[in-house]
Amino acid sequence: MAFQLVFDEMTTVDIPLDESALETWQIQLARADELDAIGTLQRRLAALVAAGISECLDPDLRPPSEAQINYATAIARELNIPISGEALRYRGPMADFISRFVEQFKQRRAQR
């Protein structure tokens, strides 16, 4: 048995596992089946794969950090400008937004 992620009919990723890992997975799968817990095991595996896929993304494609969102929100409020949906979704555009307006923001704050 080999593992393979299937994203669509054109995109698959083979996941190499050694014999020991495959054997252990089969034991885990049998245990889950005996306990009528296949669904639980599938959800655990899905959560781990989803987290792993997120970790594989280039840094600019990852979601912005909480600190970035907080800082950008402060900038947007102070300067009365919107934050683009792309900036709220991706770290790279969020960094661009912050760097584009940070000096204006600091100047405005210093004038208070």
C-alpha positions, 0 to 999 in steps of 0.5 A: 500500500502506498500513500498518494494525495489526489488533488484532481485528475491531473495532480497527484503527489506520491507520499513515500513511506518505508515498510515500517511506517506502512505496516504501522499505518495498517495496524492503526487502520485495523485498530480504528476499524475494530473500534468503529473509528475510521471517521475519527482517524480520517479527520485526524489525518486530514487535519495533519495533511492540511497543516502540512500543505499550509507549511509547504506554501511559499512564505508570501502565500501563507496567511498574514500573521496576527501581528501583521493584521493588527498593525495593518488594521491600525494603519488602515484606521489611522489613514482611513484606507481599506485593506485589500482582500488579497492583503487579508488573505496572503502574507506577501501582499499584507507586507506590501500594504504595511511597507507602503503606508507605514511611514505615513502612519508613523508621521500621523501618529507623531503629529498627535 
